[in-house]
Amino acid sequence: MNVQFLDIASYAEPERVRKMFGSIARRYDLANHVLSCGADFYWRKRAAEIVAGWRPNSIMDLATGTG
């Protein structure tokens, strides 16, 4: 059995994160659509409807995809 330990701190380095995201960003939405069998469209629409019902003064979108 080959056990490898990851240096977690190196994965938090900003440049490494930028490179990692940059390498998957073009395919992220497609992968999300395929892996969720299209349900991601519904999830986003439903989440927007729920939040709109709260009538917030402002909204912060964090880590929810590429657009």
Secondary structure, DSSP 8 states (H G I E B T S, - for coil): -------HHHHT-HHHHHHHHHHHHHHHHHHHHHHTTTHHHHHHHHHHHHHHHH--S-----S----
